[in-house]
Amino acid sequence: MNNIKLIKTLFLLFFITFYFTACESLSPPKNNIIEEGEVLSFSLQNINPNSTTFGNDVGPQDYLGKVVLIYFTNNET
């Protein structure tokens, strides 16, 4: 009889521990969408030798009013 009580207690402790450690936070998710009018603020050196801005620092702020696709790759050519 004591074994059944021990098993029930361990199961309850496991369940409570699992519930509080595995459940997602109840806070609302963060909005990672950039709103209209906001501008990303960073710049990187242009390493494309065929570009007119080769060697210059460029960033999204250089293309205000245009659609910008930002793609980062780990390939170095």
Secondary structure, 3 states (H helix, E strand, C coil): CHHHHHHHHHHHHHHHHHHHHHCCCCCCCCCCCCCCCCCCCCCEECCCCCCCCCCCEECHHHHCCCCCCCCCCCCCC
